[in-house]
Amino acid sequence: MNIQESLQYWSNKAYGKENESPLKISAILMYECADLSREINRLKTYPDEEVLRRANIKTAVGDVLAMTQLICAMLDLDFSEMYMTGCQRAVERCKEKLSGK
């Protein structure tokens, strides 16, 4: 069993397979995003704790990615395709910002 299958298996056991599961996971994702933001803020606020903060940021980014992948799996979406779409949208937003729109 690969890591994505393992994540899906254990998440189904923990959160169930009912239709509200993606909603539950999205709430967890919001929590993980807040965790990431908090650690980035702490990195700036406490520069002497950089090693600790960077370790926490790496963990938080991993948690965000795992929950995002799980939501994609629950909704039968291709994670790689969603990632590429998100990157394309980010590029377009940057171009719009630079063009003054």
Backbone hydrogen bonds, N-H to C=O, Kabsch-Sander energy under -0.5 kcal/mol:
donor,donor_aa,acceptor,acceptor_aa,energy
6,S,2,N,-2.5
7,L,3,I,-2.5
8,Q,4,Q,-2.3
9,Y,5,E,-2.7
10,W,6,S,-2.6
11,S,7,L,-2.3
12,N,8,Q,-2.3
13,K,9,Y,-1.8
14,A,10,W,-2.4
15,Y,11,S,-3.4
16,G,12,N,-1.7
21,S,18,E,-2.1
24,K,20,E,-2.3
25,I,21,S,-2.7
26,S,22,P,-2.2
27,A,23,L,-1.8
28,I,24,K,-1.9
29,L,25,I,-2.6
30,M,26,S,-2.1
31,Y,27,A,-1.8
32,E,28,I,-2.6
33,C,29,L,-2.5
34,A,30,M,-2.2
35,D,31,Y,-2.2
36,L,32,E,-2.2
37,S,33,C,-2.5
38,R,34,A,-2.6
39,E,35,D,-2.2
40,I,36,L,-2.3
41,N,37,S,-2.4
42,R,38,R,-2.4
43,L,39,E,-2.1
44,K,40,I,-1.6
45,T,41,N,-2.5
46,Y,42,R,-3.1
49,E,46,Y,-2.2
50,E,47,P,-1.2
53,R,49,E,-2.8
54,R,50,E,-2.9
55,A,51,V,-1.8
56,N,52,L,-2.4
57,I,53,R,-2.6
58,K,54,R,-2.4
59,T,55,A,-1.9
60,A,56,N,-2.6
61,V,57,I,-2.9
62,G,58,K,-2.1
63,D,59,T,-2.3
64,V,60,A,-2.5
65,L,61,V,-2.5
66,A,62,G,-2.5
67,M,63,D,-2.4
68,T,64,V,-2.2
69,Q,65,L,-2.6
70,L,66,A,-2.2
71,I,67,M,-2.3
72,C,68,T,-2.2
73,A,69,Q,-2.4
74,M,70,L,-2.6
75,L,71,I,-2.0
76,D,73,A,-1.1
77,L,72,C,-3.4
79,F,77,L,-0.7
82,M,78,D,-2.5
83,Y,79,F,-2.6
84,M,80,S,-2.4
85,T,81,E,-2.5
86,G,82,M,-2.5
87,C,83,Y,-2.4
88,Q,84,M,-2.5
89,R,85,T,-2.4
90,A,86,G,-2.2
91,V,87,C,-2.3
92,E,88,Q,-2.3
93,R,89,R,-2.5
94,C,90,A,-2.2
95,K,91,V,-2.4
96,E,92,E,-2.6
97,K,93,R,-2.4
98,L,94,C,-2.4
99,S,95,K,-1.8
100,G,96,E,-0.7
100,G,97,K,-0.8
101,K,96,E,-2.1
